[in-house]
Amino acid sequence: MAVTVETLEKLERKITLSLPVTTIQSEVDARLKRLARTVKMDGFRPGKVPMSVVAQRYGYSVQYEVLNDKVGEAFAQAANEAQLRVAGQPRITEKDGAPEGQVTFDAIFEVFPEVKIGDLGTAEVDKLSAEVTEEAIDKTVDILRKQRRSFAQRAQGAAAEDGDRVSVDFEGKIDGEPFQGGKAEDFQFLVGEGQMLKEFEDAVRGMKAGESKTFPLAFPEDYHGKDVAGKTADFLVTIKKIEAAHMPEVNEQLAKSLGIADGTVEGLRADIKKNLEREVKFRLLARNKSAVMDALVAKAELELPNASVQAEIARLLDAARADLKQRGIKDADKAEIPEDVFRPQAERRVRLGLVVAELVRANELHAKPEQLKAHVDELAASYEKPEDVVRWYFSDRQRLAEVEAVVVENNVTDFVLGQAKVNEKAVSFDELMGQA
């Protein structure tokens, strides 16, 4: 059939579809006949319900289904013949004044845009690099020691200091009134590790077992307890017990307890270095990939299909509600969340997806089988039985599709870095890991 495509605005298009009434009616009749063979109705034996009764009961719904199916098929065929890449679902409405024996519909829809990518040679990208230093290994050893520390009660009269575990009773009041969550008995925390608000830690530091103290505590404006956020409470705290931490020595015993094969300190440090280097590699890749994507988007010109943006907003809304539900928020699925909160993020995701797809298509940057295997092997390397993890990835198409998306992004990153003006920039290990 000849297809006329009308441009309405930017990416919006319109196709008018005409269908013979006879085609629709013959399909309706065929479906009603099939229905009559199986339908159950009071007063009739199965398969013996008269067609007139079946048509009266089900005719409207069957006609609606047939119209939907036939118009959908006609639209798909028309879009295919016109070589259109349709974004989202069309809005289909019936037109008045159709020729005799015809029903006519307008299908209004959006198409995916033409993506123009400018000269990547003029793009500038900061490419980060970082080293795993001996200091970084030392810090990791200390973290592992902390995770395995033991505690012993301090002598009577000893004052609480950073690193100690204290057991306390406390009660807070605001304007002389107790508040929810403001009271506890035999509550334990580690002094100087940020488990409590600073004023609380400052009050306890230097106290001895058996001592009590009253002190003011100002809750921050952004405190998670909304009833007390921004208010000042008076707390009475009593120290019940003070325990000093004992850190295990860095020796063969520690190495063995951490599963180091040769049970040596050198082996422990080598294992830590290997794991940190793997983490550094992935973090650098993520940071550099983000910088490349920013540069790529800045060089691209395209219109955004509203249907794709709305679909992305819907996905982000669903994810936000699922997150609220996981946090125990009541009626999270009914939470009023304005769409505009997610619009900038949705628009960026859609824009980036279209730009990356065009770059991949134009430069054949698809994931190759050997790249997928190499990436899965790398992901599996840190596990005790890598071969089981590799099988786990390759046994599920969805999991493999996620790996494929990452590999494609890596290919795009390498391609852009090969074209753009790259500024090599070294960053410290702490800065990369977010510890600076």
VEXTI-569291 format. One line per 5 residues: number of its first residue (from 1); their letters; for each residue x, y, z of N, C-alpha, C. Coordinates in steps of 0.05 Angstrom, whole numbers. Each point is the difference from the previous one (the first is absolute). Layout:
! VEXTI-569291
NUM) A) X Y Z X Y Z X Y Z | ...
***
This chain:
! VEXTI-569291
1) MAVTV) 17 -24 0 -17 24 0 18 25 0 | -10 21 -12 14 26 0 -3 13 28 | 22 8 11 -1 12 27 8 29 -2 | -18 18 11 6 28 1 7 7 29 | 24 11 3 9 8 27 0 30 1
6) ETLEK) -14 11 20 -2 29 3 17 8 25 | 18 20 -4 15 10 23 -16 21 14 | -4 -4 26 -15 19 16 18 20 13 | 19 -9 17 18 18 14 24 -16 9 | 24 10 -6 25 -13 7 -1 -30 -6
11) LERKI) -2 -17 20 1 -29 -5 -28 -13 -2 | -21 17 1 -27 -11 -1 -9 -4 -28 | -13 -23 -6 -9 -7 -26 -29 -10 1 | -14 1 -24 -27 -11 -1 -3 -17 -25 | -13 -23 4 -7 -17 -22 -30 -5 1
16) TLSLP) -14 2 -22 -29 -7 -1 -3 -28 -11 | -14 -16 15 -4 -28 -6 -29 -5 -8 | -5 -15 -22 -27 -7 -8 -3 -30 -1 | -22 -11 11 -4 -28 0 -28 -6 -11 | -4 -21 -17 -26 -7 -9 -17 -11 23
21) VTTIQ) -25 9 1 -18 -9 21 -4 -30 -2 | 0 -11 -25 -4 -29 -4 22 -16 13 | 25 10 -1 23 -14 12 -4 -2 30 | -9 22 12 -4 0 29 -24 -19 8 | -22 3 -15 -23 -16 6 4 -30 -3
26) SEVDA) 15 -8 -21 5 -28 -4 17 -12 23 | 19 16 10 17 -9 22 -17 -1 26 | -18 19 4 -18 0 23 -17 -25 -1 | -11 -6 -23 -17 -24 -3 15 -26 6 | 25 -1 -10 16 -24 4 6 -4 29
31) RLKRL) 6 22 15 7 -2 28 -25 -8 16 | -24 12 -7 -24 -7 14 -7 -30 -4 | 5 -10 -24 -5 -29 -5 18 -17 17 | 25 8 2 19 -16 17 -9 1 29 | -9 24 9 -9 4 27 -25 -16 6
36) ARTVK) -18 -2 -19 -25 -15 4 5 -29 5 | 22 -11 -9 6 -29 3 9 -6 29 | 9 20 15 10 -5 27 -14 15 22 | -16 21 -7 -11 17 21 -22 -15 16 | -1 6 26 -20 -12 18 -20 22 8
41) MDGFR) -26 -5 -4 -20 19 8 -24 -16 13 | -12 12 20 -22 -13 14 -23 -6 -20 | -11 -25 2 -22 -7 -16 8 -14 -26 | 26 -1 -6 9 -12 -25 22 -20 6 | 0 -22 -16 22 -19 2 25 12 -13
46) PGKVP) 24 -7 10 25 11 -13 1 -6 -29 | 6 21 -16 2 -3 -29 -27 2 -14 | -22 4 15 -27 2 -12 -13 27 3 | 16 20 9 -11 27 3 -4 12 -28 | -24 10 -6 -5 12 -26 18 24 -6
51) MSVVA) 8 3 -25 18 21 -8 -11 28 7 | -27 3 -2 -12 26 5 4 7 30 | -1 -20 17 4 5 29 30 7 6 | 17 -16 -13 29 5 3 7 28 -10 | -11 8 -23 6 26 -12 -10 22 18
56) QRYGY) -24 -4 12 -12 21 18 18 4 25 | 10 -23 11 15 2 25 29 9 -5 | 13 -10 -21 29 4 -4 7 17 -24 | -20 7 -16 6 14 -26 16 25 3 | -7 17 20 14 26 2 29 -4 8
61) SVQYE) 5 -18 20 28 -4 9 17 -13 -22 | -12 -19 -15 15 -13 -22 6 21 -22 | -20 17 -6 5 20 -21 22 19 8 | 1 7 26 21 18 11 27 -13 -3 | 2 -26 7 25 -14 -3 9 -2 -29
66) VLNDK) -18 -6 -18 7 -3 -28 9 27 -11 | -14 22 7 8 26 -10 29 7 10 | 5 -6 26 26 5 11 21 -15 -16 | -5 -26 -4 19 -18 -13 5 9 -29 | -22 5 -15 3 6 -28 13 28 -5
71) VGEAF) -8 19 17 12 27 -2 30 -2 7 | 6 -15 21 28 -4 9 17 -12 -23 | -12 -21 -13 14 -13 -22 4 19 -23 | -21 16 -7 2 19 -22 21 21 6 | 1 9 25 20 21 8 28 -12 -3
76) AQAAN) 4 -24 11 27 -12 -2 9 -3 -29 | -19 -9 -17 7 -3 -28 6 27 -14 | -16 20 7 4 26 -12 27 12 9 | 6 -2 26 25 11 10 24 -15 -12 | -3 -26 -4 21 -16 -12 5 8 -29
81) EAQLR) -22 4 -15 2 8 -28 13 28 -3 | -7 17 19 11 28 -1 28 1 12 | 10 -23 10 27 -3 12 3 20 23 | -19 0 18 0 18 23 8 -16 25 | 17 13 17 8 -12 26 -18 13 21
86) VAGQP) -21 -14 7 -21 12 18 10 -1 29 | -3 23 14 6 2 28 -25 0 16 | -4 -20 18 -23 -2 16 -25 -10 -15 | -23 2 13 -25 -9 -12 -15 22 -14 | -12 -6 -23 -16 21 -14 -26 6 15
91) RITEK) -10 25 -4 -26 7 10 -19 -2 -24 | -19 -19 1 -17 -6 -23 -28 9 6 | -12 16 -18 -27 9 3 -16 -4 -26 | -25 -7 3 -17 -5 -24 -9 27 -12 | 0 1 -27 -8 25 -14 -28 -2 -10
96) DGAPE) -14 23 0 -27 1 -11 2 3 -31 | -22 -6 -13 -2 6 -29 17 -19 -17 | 2 -25 9 15 -20 -16 -16 -7 -25 | 13 -8 -22 -14 -9 -24 -18 -24 6 | -20 -5 -17 -18 -22 4 16 -26 1
101) GQVTF) -7 -16 21 13 -27 3 27 1 12 | 9 23 10 26 3 12 -2 11 29 | 19 -7 17 4 15 25 28 12 -1 | 2 24 9 25 15 -2 10 9 27 | 26 -2 4 12 8 25 25 17 -5
106) DAIFE) 4 19 19 25 16 0 19 -12 21 | 24 -6 -7 20 -10 19 21 22 3 | 2 12 24 20 21 5 21 -12 18 | 25 4 -7 22 -14 14 26 16 -3 | 20 -8 14 27 12 -2 19 -20 -13
111) VFPEV) 20 11 -14 21 -16 -11 26 6 14 | 19 -19 0 26 5 11 15 21 -17 | 16 17 12 12 22 -15 24 -8 -16 | 8 17 -18 26 -2 -12 20 12 20 | 22 -15 4 20 8 19 25 10 -15
116) KIGDL) 7 25 5 24 12 -12 21 3 21 | 23 -14 -4 22 2 19 22 17 -13 | 7 22 14 20 18 -10 28 -12 0 | 20 16 -6 28 -8 -1 11 -7 27 | 4 -26 6 10 -8 26 29 8 4
121) GTAEV) 13 7 -21 28 9 2 2 27 15 | -22 15 1 1 25 15 -10 -3 29 | -8 -24 7 -9 -5 28 23 -3 19 | -2 10 24 21 -3 21 -11 -18 22 | 17 -20 8 -7 -18 21 23 -3 19
126) DKLSA) -7 3 27 20 -6 20 0 -30 6 | 23 -13 -5 2 -29 5 17 -4 25 | -13 -12 20 12 -3 27 17 -25 1 | 21 1 16 16 -24 7 6 1 30 | 5 -24 11 6 -1 29 17 -25 6
131) EVTEE) 16 2 21 17 -22 7 -8 -12 27 | 3 -25 4 -4 -13 26 27 2 15 | 1 17 20 24 6 15 3 -19 24 | 24 -1 11 5 -15 25 -18 10 22 | -4 27 1 -17 12 20 -29 -11 -2
136) AIDKT) -9 -3 -25 -27 -10 -4 -3 -29 10 | 22 -16 -4 0 -27 10 0 0 30 | 16 18 12 1 2 30 -27 6 11 | -15 19 -13 -27 7 10 -19 -23 -2 | 2 -16 -21 -17 -23 -3 6 -21 21
141) VDILR) 26 -4 6 8 -19 21 -12 9 26 | 1 26 6 -12 11 25 -30 -5 1 | -14 3 -23 -29 -5 -1 -5 -29 7 | 16 -18 -12 -4 -29 5 6 -7 30 | 19 14 11 6 -4 29 -23 10 17
146) KQRRS) -11 23 -8 -23 11 16 -24 -19 -1 | -4 -12 -23 -23 -19 -2 4 -24 18 | 24 -6 8 6 -23 16 9 7 28 | -5 25 9 9 8 26 -17 -12 22 | 11 -3 24 -14 -10 23 0 23 21
151) FAQRA) -18 -4 20 -2 22 21 2 -12 27 | 14 14 18 4 -8 28 -6 24 18 | -14 -5 23 -8 22 17 24 14 12 | -2 27 -1 22 16 11 -1 0 30 | 23 6 12 2 1 29 -18 23 11
156) QGAAA) -10 -4 25 -17 20 13 16 27 1 | -14 21 -7 12 27 1 12 9 -27 | 1 -19 -20 11 8 -26 -21 16 -15 | 9 20 -15 -18 18 -15 -4 -11 -28 | -25 5 -11 -6 -9 -27 16 16 -21
161) EDGDR) 11 -13 -19 15 14 -21 -7 -13 -27 | 10 14 -21 -7 -10 -28 9 -29 -3 | -18 -15 -13 6 -28 -5 -13 -18 21 | -7 11 23 -13 -16 21 -29 -6 -7 | -10 -23 10 -28 -6 -2 -13 6 27
166) VSVDF) -20 17 0 -13 8 25 -29 -11 1 | -9 -7 24 -29 -7 4 -12 22 17 | -21 12 -9 -12 24 14 -30 -3 3 | -11 14 20 -28 6 2 -3 29 -8 | -20 7 -15 -4 29 -5 -30 6 -3
171) EGKID) -7 25 5 -27 10 -4 1 29 -9 | -13 6 -22 -1 27 -10 -28 13 4 | 0 26 5 -26 14 2 2 26 -16 | -22 7 -13 -2 26 -14 -21 16 14 | 8 24 10 -18 17 17 -12 -16 23
176) GEPFQ) 17 -17 12 -8 -15 23 -17 -25 -6 | -6 -6 -25 -17 -22 -8 17 -22 -14 | -4 -26 8 14 -22 -14 -10 -1 -29 | 16 -13 -17 -9 -3 -28 7 -28 -10 | -14 -9 -21 4 -27 -10 29 -5 -9
181) GGKAE) 12 -22 9 27 -6 -8 21 15 16 | -8 15 21 19 16 15 10 -13 26 | -8 -26 3 8 -14 25 9 -28 -6 | 21 -9 14 10 -27 -4 16 -9 25 | 1 -26 5 16 -11 21 20 -20 -11
186) DFQFL) 24 0 12 21 -19 -9 6 2 -30 | 0 25 -9 4 5 -29 30 1 -5 | 10 -15 -20 29 -2 -6 6 16 -25 | 23 14 1 11 12 -24 30 4 3 | 13 4 -23 29 4 0 6 30 -1
191) VGEGQ) 16 9 19 6 29 2 19 8 -23 | -7 23 -12 18 11 -21 -4 -11 -27 | -21 -17 -5 -3 -12 -26 -25 10 -15 | -12 22 10 -22 13 -13 -26 -15 1 | -2 -19 19 -25 -15 3 -22 17 13
196) MLKEF) 9 20 16 -18 18 13 6 29 -9 | -19 18 5 4 28 -6 24 10 16 | 14 21 -11 25 9 12 -3 9 29 | -22 15 6 -3 10 28 -2 -24 19 | -13 -22 -9 -3 -23 18 28 -13 5
201) EDAVR) 15 -3 -22 27 -12 3 18 18 17 | -1 27 -4 16 18 15 -7 -1 30 | -25 -4 7 -9 -1 28 11 -26 13 | -1 -22 -14 8 -26 11 31 -2 3 | 14 11 -20 29 -2 0 11 13 26
206) GMKAG) 16 -16 15 12 10 25 -16 -7 25 | -25 -11 -4 -16 -8 23 10 -28 10 | -6 -6 26 8 -26 12 -25 -16 6 | 4 -26 3 -23 -18 7 -13 9 26 | -27 2 -1 -14 8 24 -7 30 0
211) ESKTF) 13 16 -17 -5 28 -1 -25 7 -17 | -13 22 7 -23 11 -16 6 28 -8 | -13 9 -21 4 27 -10 -25 9 -15 | -7 26 3 -21 11 -16 12 20 -20 | -9 -2 -25 12 18 -21 -21 6 -21
216) PLAFP) 3 23 -13 -19 7 -22 9 -13 -27 | -19 -8 -17 6 -11 -26 -18 12 -20 | 11 14 -20 -16 13 -22 -1 -20 -23 | -25 -9 -6 -4 -18 -23 2 16 -26 | 15 -10 -20 3 14 -25 -28 4 -14
221) EDYHG) -2 20 -17 -25 5 -15 -8 -23 -18 | 21 -15 -10 -6 -22 -18 1 -27 14 | -3 0 26 0 -25 16 -22 -18 -9 | 5 -27 -1 -20 -18 -11 -26 -2 17 | 3 6 27 -25 1 16 -13 27 -2
226) KDVAG) -21 2 -17 -12 26 -6 -12 14 24 | -9 -15 21 -12 12 23 20 17 16 | 26 -8 -1 20 14 16 20 17 -17 | -2 -3 -27 19 14 -17 -1 30 5 | 24 12 4 1 29 4 -5 9 29
231) KTADF) -6 -19 18 -6 7 28 23 -7 18 | 1 12 24 21 -6 19 -12 -15 23 | 13 -22 8 -9 -17 22 21 1 22 | -9 -4 25 18 -4 23 1 -29 6 | 25 -11 0 4 -29 4 13 -5 27
236) LVTIK) -9 -20 14 13 -11 24 12 -27 -8 | 27 -2 2 13 -25 -8 16 -11 24 | -2 -26 4 15 -14 21 17 -22 -12 | 26 0 7 18 -20 -11 -3 -26 17 | -6 -22 -12 -3 -26 14 26 -16 -1
241) KIEAA) 12 0 -24 24 -17 -4 17 12 -22 | 27 -2 3 19 10 -20 18 -24 -7 | 2 -6 -26 16 -22 -9 21 10 -21 | 25 -8 5 21 8 -19 2 -21 -22 | 6 10 -24 3 -17 -23 28 -12 -2
246) HMPEV) 0 -26 -8 26 -13 -4 1 -8 -30 | 20 12 -14 3 -6 -29 19 -23 -3 | -7 -20 -18 18 -22 -4 26 9 -13 | 22 -13 6 26 7 -12 -1 -8 -30 | 17 15 -16 3 -7 -28 21 -22 -1
251) NEQLA) -9 -25 -1 18 -23 0 -12 -23 -16 | 14 -23 1 -9 -23 -16 -28 -10 9 | -6 3 26 -26 -8 11 -22 16 -13 | 4 27 -3 -20 17 -13 -3 -8 -29 | 23 -5 -13 -1 -7 -29 -16 -26 -4
256) KSLGI) 5 -20 17 -14 -25 -2 -30 3 5 | -7 17 20 -28 4 7 -15 14 -23 | 15 14 -18 -12 13 -23 1 -17 -25 | 8 -25 3 -1 -19 -22 23 3 -20 | 22 12 8 23 2 -18 14 -27 -3
261) ADGTV) 3 -9 -24 9 -27 -6 27 -7 13 | 20 18 -3 26 -6 12 3 9 29 | -21 13 10 0 8 29 22 19 8 | 9 17 -19 21 20 6 -11 28 -1 | 14 19 14 -8 28 -1 4 11 -29
266) EGLRA) 22 -9 -13 5 9 -27 -23 -10 -19 | -9 -24 4 -22 -11 -15 -26 16 5 | -4 8 25 -24 16 7 1 27 -14 | 23 13 0 2 26 -12 -2 -2 -31 | 10 -21 -11 -2 -4 -29 -29 -5 -8
271) DIKKN) -15 -15 17 -28 -5 -6 -16 26 2 | 6 16 20 -14 26 4 6 18 -24 | 25 0 -9 7 17 -23 -15 -8 -25 | -2 -26 -5 -14 -10 -23 -29 8 0 | -13 -2 23 -28 7 3 -4 30 -3
276) LEREV) 18 16 12 -2 29 -2 4 9 -29 | 19 -13 -14 5 7 -28 -25 -6 -18 | -13 -22 7 -25 -6 -15 -21 21 5 | -3 8 25 -20 21 8 7 27 -13 | 26 7 1 9 25 -13 -6 0 -30
281) KFRLL) 5 -23 -13 -5 -2 -29 -29 6 -6 | -18 -13 15 -29 4 -5 -9 28 6 | 11 12 22 -8 27 6 11 21 -20 | 24 -5 -9 11 18 -21 -16 -2 -25 | -8 -25 -7 -16 -4 -24 -26 14 2
286) ARNKS) -13 -1 24 -26 13 4 3 30 -2 | 21 12 13 3 29 -1 7 10 -28 | 18 -15 -14 8 8 -27 -23 -3 -20 | -16 -22 5 -23 -4 -17 -20 23 3 | -4 9 24 -19 22 6 10 25 -14
291) AVMDA) 26 6 1 11 24 -13 -3 -2 -31 | 4 -24 -11 -3 -4 -29 -29 4 -8 | -19 -11 16 -28 3 -7 -9 30 1 | 11 15 19 -6 29 2 10 13 -26 | 24 -6 -8 12 12 -24 -16 -8 -25
296) LVAKA) -9 -25 -1 -15 -11 -23 -27 15 -3 | -14 2 22 -26 14 0 3 29 -8 | 21 13 9 5 28 -7 4 4 -30 | 9 -21 -14 6 2 -28 -23 -10 -18 | -22 -7 12 -22 -12 -15 -24 19 -3
301) ELELP) -12 -1 -23 -25 15 -5 -22 -19 -7 | -23 2 15 -23 -17 -5 -24 10 16 | -23 -6 -11 -25 5 14 -6 -25 17 | -13 4 23 -7 -23 17 -29 -8 -4 | -5 -26 -5 -28 -9 -1 -13 1 27
306) NASVQ) -22 14 3 -13 3 26 -9 -27 11 | -8 -18 -19 -9 -27 9 22 -14 15 | 25 2 -10 23 -13 13 6 12 27 | -2 27 1 5 14 25 -20 -8 21 | -26 0 -8 -21 -8 19 3 -28 9
311) AEIAR) 8 -18 -17 5 -28 8 23 -2 20 | 21 16 -4 23 0 19 -9 13 26 | -16 21 0 -10 12 25 -16 -21 15 | -17 -15 -14 -16 -21 13 18 -21 13 | 22 -8 -13 18 -19 11 14 11 26
316) LLDAA) 8 25 -2 13 13 24 -20 3 23 | -25 6 -6 -21 2 20 -4 -27 14 | -2 -21 -16 -3 -27 11 23 -8 18 | 24 7 -9 24 -6 16 0 15 26 | -9 26 -1 -1 16 24 -20 -11 20
321) RADLK) -23 -8 -10 -21 -12 18 10 -26 11 | 13 -17 -16 11 -25 10 20 5 22 | 17 21 -3 20 7 20 -14 8 26 | -21 17 -2 -15 8 24 -13 -24 14 | -10 -18 -16 -13 -24 11 21 -17 15
326) QRGIK) 24 -2 -12 21 -16 13 9 13 27 | -3 26 1 7 14 25 -22 -1 21 | -22 -13 -7 -22 -3 19 -20 22 0 | 0 17 -21 -19 23 -1 -28 -11 -7 | -20 7 16 -27 -10 -4 -12 12 -25
331) DADKA) -15 -16 -15 -13 8 -25 19 13 -19 | 24 -11 -2 21 11 -18 -9 0 -29 | -17 -20 -8 -8 -1 -28 -20 22 -7 | -11 13 21 -19 22 -5 13 28 5 | 26 0 6 13 25 7 -2 20 -23
336) EIPED) -6 25 8 -2 21 -20 28 10 -6 | 10 -7 -23 27 9 -8 -3 15 -27 | 7 26 0 -3 16 -25 18 -11 -22 | -11 -3 -24 15 -10 -23 24 17 -6 | -2 27 3 21 18 -7 26 -4 15
341) VFRPQ) -2 -13 23 24 -6 16 19 -18 -17 | -13 -18 -16 16 -19 -15 5 8 -29 | -13 22 -9 2 7 -28 29 4 -10 | 17 17 14 27 4 -9 16 -26 -3 | -3 -18 20 14 -26 -1 -10 -17 -23
346) AERRV) -27 0 -3 -12 -16 -22 9 10 -27 | 0 26 -4 8 12 -25 30 -7 -6 | 17 2 20 28 -7 -4 3 -29 -8 | -14 -18 13 2 -28 -6 -9 -6 -28 | -22 12 -8 -11 -5 -27 20 11 -21
351) RLGLV) 9 25 5 19 13 -19 26 -17 -2 | 10 -9 23 25 -15 0 -4 -27 -14 | -23 -13 5 -6 -26 -13 -1 3 -30 | -12 21 -10 -3 4 -29 27 6 -13 | 16 17 14 27 8 -11 18 -24 0
356) VAELV) 1 -16 22 17 -23 1 -8 -20 -21 | -26 -5 -4 -10 -19 -20 9 9 -28 | -1 26 -6 9 9 -26 30 -4 -4 | 15 6 21 29 -3 -2 8 -29 -4 | -14 -18 15 5 -29 -3 -7 -9 -28
361) RANEL) -23 9 -10 -9 -8 -27 20 9 -22 | 7 26 2 17 12 -21 28 -11 1 | 10 -9 23 28 -8 2 4 -29 8 | -22 -16 -2 1 -28 6 14 -6 27 | -11 12 21 12 -3 26 -15 -20 17
366) HAKPE) -15 -19 -13 -15 -20 15 19 -18 16 | -11 -13 21 16 -18 16 6 -25 -15 | 25 -8 -1 8 -24 -14 1 -23 21 | -5 -25 -9 -1 -23 19 25 -1 18 | 23 4 -12 25 -2 17 1 23 21
371) QLKAH) -12 23 -6 -1 22 20 -18 -7 23 | -23 -12 -7 -19 -9 21 13 -20 18 | 14 -20 -11 13 -21 16 22 13 18 | 16 18 -11 21 13 15 -11 16 24 | -23 14 -5 -11 17 21 -12 -18 22
376) VDELA) -14 -21 -8 -11 -19 20 22 -13 16 | 21 -8 -13 23 -12 14 11 20 21 | 2 25 -7 10 20 18 -19 4 24 | -26 1 -5 -19 2 22 1 -24 19 | 6 -23 -12 0 -25 16 26 -4 16
381) ASYEK) 21 14 -8 27 -5 10 2 2 31 | -16 18 12 3 5 29 -15 -21 16 | -15 -18 -13 -16 -20 15 17 -26 5 | -9 -15 20 14 -24 7 0 -21 -23 | -23 -2 -13 -2 -19 -23 -9 16 -25
386) PEDVV) 19 12 -13 -6 17 -24 -16 -14 -21 | 5 -26 -4 -13 -15 -22 -31 -2 5 | -8 -1 26 -28 0 6 -13 26 -7 | 14 22 6 -11 27 -6 -2 4 -30 | 20 -9 -15 -1 2 -30 -25 -15 -10
391) RWYFS) -4 -25 10 -24 -15 -8 -26 15 7 | 0 12 23 -24 15 9 -6 22 -19 | 19 15 -9 -4 22 -20 -10 -11 -26 | 13 -20 -11 -6 -10 -27 -26 -17 0 | -11 -7 23 -24 -16 1 -25 16 -2
396) DRQRL) 2 27 1 -24 17 0 4 23 -20 | -19 1 -19 2 20 -21 -1 29 11 | -16 4 21 -3 27 11 26 9 13 | 13 -18 15 25 7 13 22 5 -21 | 0 -15 -21 20 3 -21 -6 27 -15
401) AEVEA) -25 7 -3 -7 25 -13 11 24 16 | -1 -2 26 11 21 17 31 3 -4 | 13 -23 -2 29 0 -5 5 12 -28 | -16 -8 -19 3 10 -27 -2 31 -1 | -19 11 15 -4 29 1 25 14 11
406) VVVEN) 13 -12 20 24 11 12 23 -1 -20 | 3 -22 -14 21 -3 -19 -3 20 -23 | -25 4 -9 -5 20 -21 8 28 10 | -7 6 24 7 26 12 31 3 1 | 13 -22 7 30 1 0 11 5 -28
411) NVTDF) -12 -13 -20 9 4 -27 -4 29 -9 | -23 11 8 -6 28 -7 21 18 14 | 5 -6 25 20 16 15 27 0 -13 | 9 -24 -8 27 -2 -13 0 14 -27 | -23 -2 -14 -2 13 -27 3 31 4
416) VLGQA) -16 11 18 1 29 4 27 10 10 | 12 -16 19 26 8 10 21 -1 -22 | -4 -17 -20 18 -2 -23 -4 24 -19 | -23 13 1 -5 23 -18 4 27 14 | -6 2 25 -1 26 14 28 9 9
421) KVNEK) 1 25 9 24 11 13 -1 -9 29 | 19 -17 8 -1 -12 26 20 13 19 | -10 9 23 18 12 21 4 -22 21 | 25 -11 1 6 -20 21 2 14 27 | -14 -12 20 -1 13 26 2 -22 22
426) AVSFD) 22 2 15 4 -19 22 -15 9 25 | -14 -19 13 -14 6 25 10 -19 21 | -3 8 25 10 -17 22 -20 -24 4 | 10 -21 12 -17 -23 6 -24 8 17 | 5 16 21 -21 9 18 -21 16 -15
431) ELMGQ) 8 18 -18 -19 16 -15 -18 -18 -17 | 13 -19 -13 -15 -18 -18 -20 -17 16 | 8 -9 24 -18 -17 16 -19 16 17 | 1 27 -3 -19 17 14 7 3 29 | 25 -3 7 9 1 28 14 27 6
436) A) 4 16 -20 14 25 4 -17 20 15
***
